[in-house]
């Protein structure tokens, strides 16, 4: 679970986002810190969700923000928090429940309390939707996200973990069914897919949550386009719960090592898939209204250099993309045969355009501001 450097798509573009704020405060007698991103369209009259993004062993918040969750948050309208773990003999480490031969890093650090203290402080300064508090993480951050689902299920609406399961030192007894999305590479050399030395195995984790959430054992199977030459193919298994209030989803990345997948290096964006899963759930039994109409998402908006478009499995490709100015003139037409498409908008003049996105059974029009 050593430090992983993430050079994600957000590092390749220049975006007009709210400036980050680094917050430092004392908790448990120790100085702790986190990065906070408030969406540029935040309005105190409207409550907003919060996503906590937890880094892996030995990593830091400046590096891990490269997953770009805050980029989605700036358009989708949620607050993104990147907290940093305390130092240990192996670098920064969460008291996550992950253990090796009975040894747990930072076992005396109250990280659950630290993360909840951040949430408490957010409630003072912002209008937080307490029904929609989410956690996601990579490696040891994935283990920590699982711990939050196990121990704070009364406050956590849903979680997603990448290459991190439930640690062997942890007794997981959630008080409610928690929606969980898990990603794991079959060739993971650090947190093994089937011989995990730090916690339960990937498929064992999925079955734990399927049983805990009383999901249908008959899953929905899907494969993803395998176009990029990365020696990785991805398939997913979706387990429906009663009234879809606590579904479980598993992304099996065949051939993937200990890594966070992102385009254009890979065929799939873990960051996008995580938000597409988390946004469907809240603590109450009422499903959250979909933010992305008809299975098609477009962001950021406003945009400066590039626009990203993603579609889910319900959208039949190809996707036709027409860019139209306000006079009705078609500026550009693009055809996409993949679930993820990057559009260079540098050639467009500053102003407002209509993006018409159409597939066989899906047609939406969206106003986009080019800065």
C-alpha positions in Angstrom: 0.0 0.0 0.0 2.9 2.3 -0.7 2.4 5.8 -2.0 0.9 6.0 -5.5 1.4 9.0 -7.7 -1.8 9.9 -9.6 -1.5 11.8 -12.9 -5.1 12.0 -13.7 -6.9 13.9 -16.3 -7.4 16.9 -14.1 -3.7 17.6 -14.1 -3.8 18.0 -17.9 -6.2 20.8 -18.1 -6.7 24.3 -16.7 -10.0 24.8 -15.1 -11.9 27.8 -13.6 -12.6 26.3 -10.2 -13.0 27.8 -6.7 -9.7 28.2 -5.1 -8.7 25.4 -2.6 -8.5 26.1 1.1 -6.1 24.3 3.3 -7.5 24.0 6.8 -5.4 23.2 9.9 -6.8 22.6 13.3 -6.0 20.7 16.5 -7.7 17.4 17.2 -6.8 14.9 19.9 -3.9 17.1 20.9 -2.4 16.9 17.4 -2.3 19.2 14.4 -4.4 17.9 11.5 -5.2 19.3 8.1 -7.3 18.9 5.0 -8.0 20.5 1.7 -11.5 21.9 1.2 -13.2 22.7 -2.2 -16.4 24.6 -2.2 -18.2 24.6 -5.6 -18.3 27.9 -7.4 -22.1 27.7 -7.6 -22.6 27.2 -3.9 -25.6 29.0 -2.5 -26.2 29.0 1.2 -29.9 28.8 0.6 -29.4 25.2 -0.8 -28.0 22.3 1.2 -25.1 20.5 -0.5 -23.6 17.0 -0.2 -20.0 16.3 1.0 -17.5 13.8 -0.3 -14.5 12.9 1.7 -11.6 11.5 -0.4 -9.0 9.5 1.5 -5.5 8.9 0.3 -3.4 5.8 0.5 -0.5 4.8 2.8 2.4 7.3 2.5 0.5 9.7 0.2 -0.6 13.3 0.9 -3.5 15.5 0.0 -1.6 17.6 -2.6 -1.0 14.4 -4.6 -4.3 12.7 -4.0 -6.4 15.6 -5.1 -5.2 14.6 -8.6 -8.1 12.2 -8.7 -10.2 15.3 -9.6 -13.3 14.7 -7.5 -13.5 18.4 -6.8 -13.7 19.0 -10.6 -16.9 17.1 -10.8 -18.0 18.7 -7.5 -17.7 22.2 -9.0 -20.4 21.4 -11.6 -22.4 18.8 -9.7 -22.6 21.1 -6.6 -21.0 19.2 -3.8 -18.2 20.0 -1.3 -15.0 18.0 -1.7 -12.7 17.3 1.3 -9.2 15.8 1.0 -8.1 15.0 4.6 -4.5 14.0 5.5 -3.6 11.1 7.7 -1.0 11.2 10.5 2.6 10.2 10.0 3.8 6.7 10.9 7.0 4.6 10.5 5.8 3.9 6.9 4.6 7.4 6.1 1.1 8.8 6.5 -1.4 6.1 7.6 -5.0 5.9 8.6 -6.1 3.9 11.6 -8.2 2.0 9.2 -8.5 -1.5 10.6 -6.0 -2.8 8.0 -3.4 -5.0 9.8 -0.4 -7.1 9.1 0.3 -10.1 11.4 -1.7 -8.3 14.0 0.1 -4.9 13.7 -2.0 -1.8 13.0 -0.4 1.5 12.0 -1.4 4.5 14.1 -3.7 2.3 16.2 -4.0 5.0 18.9 -5.1 7.7 16.4 -8.8 8.5 16.4 -9.3 9.0 12.7 -13.0 8.3 12.8 -13.3 11.2 15.2 -11.1 13.4 13.1 -13.2 12.9 10.0 -16.4 13.5 12.0 -14.9 16.7 13.4 -14.3 18.0 9.9 -18.0 17.4 9.2 -19.0 19.2 12.3 -17.0 22.2 11.3 -18.5 22.2 7.9 -22.0 22.4 9.4 -21.0 25.6 11.2 -19.9 27.4 8.0 -22.1 25.9 5.3 -25.5 24.5 4.5 -24.7 20.8 4.5 -27.1 18.1 3.4 -26.6 15.6 6.2 -28.5 13.0 4.3 -25.8 12.9 1.7 -22.4 12.4 3.3 -20.1 10.2 1.3 -16.6 8.6 1.6 -14.3 7.2 -1.0 -10.6 6.2 -0.8 -7.7 4.4 -2.4 -5.8 1.6 -0.8 -5.5 2.4 2.9 -8.0 5.2 2.2 -10.3 2.5 0.9 -9.9 0.5 4.1 -10.7 3.7 6.0 -13.8 4.4 3.9 -14.9 0.8 4.7 -14.4 1.5 8.4 -16.6 4.6 8.2 -19.3 2.5 6.7 -18.9 -0.1 9.4 -18.8 2.3 12.4 -20.6 5.5 11.2 -23.4 4.0 9.1 -25.9 6.3 10.8 -24.2 9.3 9.2 -22.6 7.9 6.0 -25.0 7.7 3.1 -22.7 5.6 0.8 -19.0 4.8 0.2 -16.7 3.7 -2.5 -13.4 2.0 -2.1 -10.5 1.4 -4.5 -8.1 -1.5 -3.7 -9.0 -1.3 0.0 -11.3 -3.8 1.9 -12.4 -4.3 5.5 -9.2 -4.7 7.7 -8.7 -7.9 9.6 -8.5 -6.0 12.9 -11.9 -4.5 12.4 -15.2 -6.0 13.5 -17.8 -4.6 11.0 -21.3 -4.4 12.4 -23.1 -1.6 10.6 -26.4 -0.4 12.2 -28.0 -0.1 8.7 -27.6 -1.2 5.1 -24.9 0.9 3.5 -24.6 1.3 -0.3 -21.1 0.3 -1.3 -19.1 0.4 -4.6 -15.8 -1.4 -4.7 -13.0 -1.4 -7.3 -10.2 -3.9 -7.4 -7.5 -5.0 -9.9 -7.0 -8.8 -10.3 -3.2 -8.2 -10.6 -3.0 -6.0 -7.5 0.5 -6.6 -6.2 0.0 -4.7 -2.9 -3.5 -5.4 -1.7 -4.0 -8.7 -3.3 -7.3 -9.5 -5.0 -7.6 -13.0 -3.6 -4.8 -13.2 -1.0 -5.2 -10.0 0.9 -2.7 -9.8 3.8 -4.3 -6.8 5.4 -8.0 -7.5 5.2 -10.7 -9.6 3.6 -10.4 -10.4 -0.1 -12.2 -8.4 -2.8 -15.0 -10.8 -3.7 -15.4 -11.6 0.0 -15.9 -7.9 0.7 -18.6 -7.7 -2.0 -20.5 -10.7 -0.6 -20.3 -9.2 2.9 -22.1 -6.1 1.8 -24.5 -8.0 -0.5 -25.6 -10.1 2.5 -25.6 -7.1 5.0 -27.8 -5.1 2.6 -30.1 -8.0 1.7 -29.4 -7.5 -2.0 -30.6 -9.8 -4.7 -27.9 -12.4 -5.4 -28.7 -12.2 -9.1 -26.4 -9.4 -10.2 -26.5 -7.3 -13.4 -23.3 -8.0 -15.4 -21.7 -5.4 -17.7 -18.4 -5.2 -19.7 -16.8 -1.9 -20.7 -15.2 -0.9 -24.0 -11.6 -2.2 -24.1 -10.0 0.2 -26.6 -7.0 1.7 -24.8 -3.9 -0.5 -25.0 -3.4 -0.8 -21.2 -3.7 -4.6 -20.8 -6.7 -4.0 -18.6 -10.4 -4.9 -19.2 -13.2 -3.9 -16.8 -16.4 -5.6 -15.9 -19.0 -4.8 -13.3 -21.5 -6.6 -11.1 -24.5 -4.7 -9.8 -26.5 -6.1 -6.9 -30.0 -4.5 -6.4 -31.4 -4.0 -2.9 -35.0 -3.5 -2.0 -36.3 -0.2 -3.4 -32.7 0.4 -4.5 -31.8 2.1 -1.2 -28.6 0.1 -0.5 -27.2 -1.4 -3.7 -23.8 -2.9 -4.1 -21.6 -2.5 -7.1 -18.3 -4.2 -7.9 -15.8 -3.2 -10.6 -13.4 -6.0 -11.4 -10.4 -4.6 -13.3 -8.9 -7.6 -15.0 -5.1 -7.2 -15.3 -5.0 -4.0 -13.3 -2.3 -3.6 -10.6 -2.6 -1.3 -7.5 -3.9 1.7 -9.4 -6.6 4.3 -10.0 -7.9 4.1 -13.5 -8.5 7.2 -15.6 -8.8 8.3 -19.2 -7.1 8.7 -21.6 -4.6 6.2 -20.1 -7.4 3.8 -19.4 -10.9 3.1 -20.7 -12.7 4.0 -17.5 -12.6 6.8 -15.0 -12.9 5.6 -11.4 -13.6 9.2 -10.3 -16.6 9.5 -12.6 -17.9 6.0 -11.7 -17.7 6.7 -8.0 -19.8 9.9 -8.2 -22.3 8.2 -10.5 -22.8 5.6 -7.8 -22.7 7.7 -4.7 -25.1 10.4 -6.0 -28.0 7.9 -6.1 -28.1 7.4 -2.4 -29.0 9.2 0.8 -29.6 8.2 4.4 -33.4 8.1 4.2 -35.2 5.6 2.0 -36.0 8.2 -0.7 -33.7 8.0 -3.7 -31.7 11.0 -4.6 -32.9 12.7 -7.8 -30.5 12.1 -10.7 -28.2 15.0 -11.5 -27.3 13.7 -14.9 -30.3 13.4 -17.2 -30.8 10.3 -19.3 -27.5 8.7 -18.3 -25.3 11.4 -20.0 -23.1 13.8 -18.0 -21.1 16.8 -19.2 -18.6 18.8 -17.2 -17.1 21.2 -16.3 -19.6 24.0 -17.0 -18.4 26.8 -17.4 -15.4 25.4 -19.3 -12.2 26.8 -20.5 -10.0 24.3 -22.5 -11.7 20.9 -22.5 -15.1 19.4 -21.8 -15.6 15.8 -20.6 -18.7 13.8 -21.6 -19.5 10.4 -20.1 -22.4 8.0 -20.6 -23.6 5.1 -18.6 -24.5 1.6 -19.7 -28.1 2.5 -20.6 -27.0 4.8 -23.4 -26.7 3.0 -26.7 -23.6 4.3 -28.6 -22.6 6.0 -30.8 -23.3 9.4 -29.2 -23.7 12.3 -31.5 -22.5 15.7 -30.2 -23.5 18.9 -31.9 -22.2 22.2 -30.7 -24.6 25.1 -31.7 -24.3 28.8 -31.1 -27.2 30.9 -29.8 -28.1 31.9 -33.4 -28.8 28.3 -34.2 -25.7 27.8 -36.3 -24.1 24.4 -35.9 -20.4 25.0 -35.1 -19.1 21.4 -34.8 -20.4 17.8 -35.0 -18.6 15.0 -33.2 -19.3 11.3 -33.0 -18.3 9.2 -30.0 -18.1 5.4 -29.9 -16.9 5.3 -26.3 -18.4 6.0 -22.9 -15.9 8.8 -22.3 -15.2 11.6 -24.7 -12.9 14.6 -24.3 -13.7 17.7 -26.4 -11.2 20.4 -27.0 -13.0 23.8 -26.9 -10.0 26.1 -27.3 -11.2 27.0 -30.8 -14.6 28.2 -29.5 -15.0 31.9 -28.8 -16.0 33.0 -25.3 -19.8 32.8 -24.9 -22.7 30.4 -24.5 -23.4 27.4 -26.7 -25.9 24.6 -26.9 -24.5 21.1 -26.7 -27.0 18.6 -28.2 -26.1 15.1 -27.1 -28.1 12.3 -28.9 -28.0 8.6 -28.9 -30.5 6.0 -30.1 -32.9 6.6 -27.1 -31.3 9.6 -25.4 -31.4 13.2 -26.5 -30.6 16.1 -24.2 -29.6 19.8 -24.8 -27.4 21.6 -22.4 -26.3 25.3 -22.3 -22.5 25.5 -21.8 -20.5 28.6 -21.1 -17.1 28.8 -22.6 -14.8 31.1 -20.8 
